[in-house]
Amino acid sequence: MRDNVPAGNDFDERLQQLALEAKQHPPLSPQRQLALNKLVNQILQADSLSHPQSGLWLPHLYEDFYNEALQKTLLEICQKIDRYNPGYAVMAWVNYLLAKRFQDVIKAWYSNNGRREQIVISLNELDQLISKELPPAEKIVSESEMLRQFLEADPENLLKTEFIRGYPQANFQCIAIARFVEEKTWEDISLELNNLSVQTLCSFFHRRLHKLMPYFQKYLQ
């Protein structure tokens, strides 16, 4: 727990007061800057500050991506505080912008590394693929159940043939089921696979996930 940080409605009201106070003062004024500094400090301490796509990247990469996205988000909030709509909680706005800026950072990273500008697919995005063509009344089987069935069936036997060299038991199928369906941590999966390093597992998984995305799309759209 963080000390001296209000929780729940009190915290939300405090953030909103700071945001509205900043809006009341002219741009670049000392009063606005002071309110913005207080607002940013409170945001950084918020328990509700989100971590988009956490668990889908190697820890050192994710930390770099997240810090850059967070800096961009805080800068945008300071620059565009006049756009804040008091009808919404400040942290809802913050987390919305943070998710957008995180995507921007990922796209830039792929571009700078000479790769396709492709966004990492999260479990939520896979759910969207599954439900894209189905109206709500026809979704008899849940998205997570359809994903589980696809991973276990592996219609073209592609998932189980992708494995870490020297460790056939560490194939993409079993890792994907553990990660997407059973929602296990990378540490748990590492223990189940004879203590294969988390870094090795993550690196293998993300490379193969991008390679196999057309396969996912073919059967889940």
URZI-V723490 format. One record per pair of residues at least 4 apart in sequence whose C-alpha atoms are under 7 Angstrom apart, sorted by the first residue. I is the first residue (numbers start at 1). J is the second residue. If there is no record, write none. Layout:
[[I	J] [I	J]]
This chain:
[[6	10] [6	11] [7	11] [8	12] [9	13] [10	14] [11	15] [12	16] [12	89] [12	90] [13	17] [14	18] [15	19] [15	39] [15	90] [16	20] [16	86] [16	90] [17	21] [18	22] [18	35] [18	39] [19	23] [19	39] [19	81] [20	24] [21	35] [22	32] [22	35] [22	36] [23	81] [23	82] [25	29] [25	31] [25	32] [26	32] [27	32] [28	32] [28	33] [29	33] [30	34] [31	35] [32	36] [33	37] [34	38] [35	39] [36	40] [36	78] [37	41] [38	42] [39	43] [40	44] [40	74] [41	45] [42	46] [49	91] [49	95] [50	95] [52	99] [53	122] [57	61] [57	62] [57	202] [58	62] [58	199] [58	202] [58	203] [59	63] [60	64] [61	65] [62	66] [63	67] [64	68] [65	69] [65	102] [65	105] [66	70] [66	102] [67	71] [68	72] [69	73] [69	98] [69	101] [69	102] [69	105] [70	74] [70	98] [71	75] [72	76] [72	101] [73	77] [73	97] [73	98] [73	101] [74	78] [75	79] [76	80] [77	81] [88	92] [89	93] [90	94] [91	95] [92	96] [93	97] [94	98] [95	99] [96	100] [97	101] [98	102] [99	103] [100	104] [101	105] [102	106] [103	107] [103	119] [104	108] [105	109] [106	110] [106	119] [107	111] [107	117] [107	118] [107	119] [108	112] [109	113] [110	114] [110	115] [110	116] [110	117] [111	115] [111	116] [111	117] [121	125] [121	126] [122	126] [123	127] [123	180] [124	128] [125	129] [126	130] [127	131] [127	143] [127	144] [128	132] [129	217] [129	220] [129	221] [130	143] [130	220] [130	221] [131	143] [132	221] [133	221] [134	138] [134	139] [135	139] [141	145] [141	146] [142	146] [143	147] [144	148] [144	181] [145	149] [146	150] [147	151] [148	152] [148	177] [148	181] [149	153] [150	154] [151	173] [151	177] [154	158] [154	159] [157	161] [158	162] [159	172] [159	173] [160	171] [160	172] [160	173] [161	171] [162	171] [162	172] [163	167] [163	168] [163	170] [163	171] [163	172] [164	168] [164	170] [164	171] [164	204] [170	174] [170	175] [170	193] [171	175] [172	176] [172	205] [173	177] [174	178] [175	179] [176	180] [177	181] [177	182] [178	182] [178	183] [178	184] [179	183] [179	184] [179	185] [184	188] [184	189] [185	189] [186	190] [186	198] [187	191] [187	198] [188	192] [189	193] [190	194] [190	195] [190	196] [190	197] [190	198] [191	195] [196	200] [196	201] [197	201] [198	202] [199	203] [200	204] [201	205] [202	206] [203	207] [204	208] [205	209] [206	210] [207	211] [208	212] [209	213] [212	216] [213	217] [214	218] [215	219] [216	220] [217	221]]
